[in-house]
Amino acid sequence: MTALTVRDLHVRLGGRLVLHDVDLDISPGDFVGLVGPNGAGKTTLLRSVLGLVRPSGGTILAGGEPVAKVRDKVGYVPQRHEFAWDFPISVEDAVLSGRVRRIGWLRRAGVPDYRAVKQALERVGMTPLRRRPVGQLSGGQRQRVLVARALALNPSVLLLDEPFTGLDVPTQELLTDLFAELSREGQAVLMTTHDLAAAMHTCTRLCLINRTVIAEGPPDRLRDAEVWRAAFGIRPGSPLLAALGVA
């Protein structure tokens, strides 16, 4: 059974067709890089899975069930600017907020919730800073908090929206290793990214999208320059093709 299934997805925003005829299957253990130019619909696809955007057509399943019924199977790491870092809470409480869907509104967290938070903090190396106010964190530390917040839900599918933007190289490497480790453990990971070279090197599969899926598969099978040109709208002989080794 696939961890995430998208079939014939169509999305209109403001009367404009943003995504059409999108089909995508992600299995447990897949680390999928979702790549395409700005405006290609990458973030819209993630938001559709999360129910933040209402599709005009199509089906989205998580573990074979309509995703609307199993939201707590899907963890989400948004771009850092989407989180209220000036809110006066600690790192630990920020990560605990990722469990709200499972705990329920206005209900107190229990032992399993705090255990999940502890494990998530350990995985991202933030345990020593668990009491620190989130507003005092560096950019890399904030990103690790967002990842821990998603992992605290113990999801079967992890969605990442540009997780490396603005991070230093050591933090990028730490998170890349973590995401690869999660996929090896059987978690399905879907990541939007503009770092194409890194995605070619680290992801088990790539999905090239520009309002619809142009091509998808293991990186070593996406060596046809034409599919990259179609996805990114670039000219023959573009330096991007040479950098990716597909020229």
Secondary structure, DSSP 8 states (H G I E B T S, - for coil): --SEEEEEEEEEETTEEEEEEEEEEE-TT-EEEEE--TTSSHHHHHHHHHTSS--SEEEEEETTEEGGG-GGGEEEE--GGGS-TTS--BHHHHHHGGGHHHH-TT----HHHHHHHHHHHHHTT-GGGTTSBGGG--HHHHHHHHHHHHHTT--SEEEEESTTTT--HHHHHHHHHHHHHHHHTT-EEEEE-S-HHHHHHH-SEEEEESSSEEEEE-GGG---HHHHHHHHT--TT-HHHHHHT--
